[in-house]
């Protein structure tokens, strides 16, 4: 989606609301639906603040027990848009080429960076037994507990 930002940049206090489905990134993540994006572009003292939320729904597998589950997140975002920079480079500002601009790749980056390093079906997921593969969330396995192999020589003395 493209935002027409000329009136926002040229009118102090002007607010441009937007709401759309983020498309064009299918296949990169196991999305169940395109992310829903809503927010506004607001002129504040000659710069434009792009702020809003993006909703993400995915069908993923737990990193500990491999069970399939639905992961949902509501990700807030805020970026400062400018048409020119005084000092050449600034990572906190988004420099635009013109008044017609698509925030899709910027919002997609926010969504990907918001993902946790491990996707778990629940915070206290017990995972799988390393010997028999039993899902420990469903119950204990029949494996006998193995001791630390470093103590094996002492166990033989008993």
N, C-alpha and C positions, 0 to 999 in steps of 0.2 A: 504494500500500500504506500502511496505517496502522500505526503503532507504538503499543502501549499502554505508556506510560512511567511510570505511577503507581508500580509496584513498583520501578522503577529509581531514581526520585527519592527514594523513601521508605526505601530499603535501602542503606546505605553498602557499597560494594564489589560491588554487584549488577551482573551483566553480562547483557545481552539480545542474543544473536546474531540476525542476520537475513540472508536471502538471497532475492532475487527478481529478476524481469525488469522493468525500468522501461518501462512502457507509457503511452500517452496523449500521446506527443510525435511520433507518426508523421507524416510529411510535412514536418517542419521541417528535417530533414537526410536525405540519401540513405542511411538505415540499411539494412544487409542483415539485421539481426536486432535485436530489442530489447536495449538495453544490460543486461548482467548486473551486478547490484549485490550485494555482500556486505560485511558488517562487523559492528559491535557498538555497542551503547549501554552505556556504563559509568559508574556513579556514582563520582565522585571528589570527596570533600569537599563534598557537597551540590549539586554541579553535574553535569550529564551531558555526557560527551564522546561524540560520534557520530563514529566513525572507520571507514574501510573503503576499498574499491576499487570502481571501476565500469569495466567493459570496453566499449569502443565499436568497432564494425565498420561501415565505410561503403564504398560503391562510388562513387568520385569520379573527376574528371578532373584531370590534372596542370595546374598553373597556368602551366607553361612550354611543354610540348609537346602538351597536350590529350589525352594518352593516358589511357585508362581504367585504374584500378588500385584495389586494395583497400587501404584505410587502416584500421589497427587501433591502438588505444591502450588502455593500462591506466592509469586515472587515480586516484590516491589522493585521499582527501578527509578532512577533520577539521573538526568544528564543535563549539562549546561551546553547550549548550542550557541556558537558565535559565527560571524561572517568573516572576521579577521582577527589575527593575533598580533600583539605588540612585541612579544619577545621570541617569536619564531616557533617554539615548541612548548606545549603544555599538555600533559597526559590527562588532565582533569577536564579539559574543554574539548568539545567536538566541533571541528572546523568544517563548515559547509561550503560547497562550491557555489550554490545558488539558493533560491528560495524554495524550489521543489526538491524534496528530500524524502527518502524512504528510511524509516527507523528499523526495518525488519532485521538486518544483520546485527545491529547493536542490541536489540531486545533478545535475539536468539543467543547472542554471547552471554547476556545476563542470565538467561535460563540455564545454559550449560554450566556456567560458573557457579550457579547456586546448588547444583546437584551435590549430595554428600559423597565423600570418598567411598563409602560402602553403603549399598542399598540393602536394608534389612527388613524382613517381613514384620518384625516387632523389635523394640529396643532390647529385650531380654532373650533374643533368639539363642537357643542352645546349640544349634548347628547339627552336624552329623558325627556319628561315632567314627573315629579314624580307622578302626579295624573292620567293622562289619557294615558300615554305611547307614545304620539305622538313624532316622530323623529323631533326635532327642527331644524335640518339641512334642512328639506324639507319645513318648514314653521311654523308659530306660531300656537299654539293650541287654542281651544275655551275656555279653562279654565279661570275663573276669578282669578285674582291675590289674593292670600290669604295674609293677613297681619301677622305680628308676633303675635303668640298667647299670648305672654306676655303683649301685649297692648289691649287685648280683653275687659277688664273691662273699660278702658278709651273710647273705641269705643262705648260701650253701653250708655255712658253719652251723646253722641252727638245726 
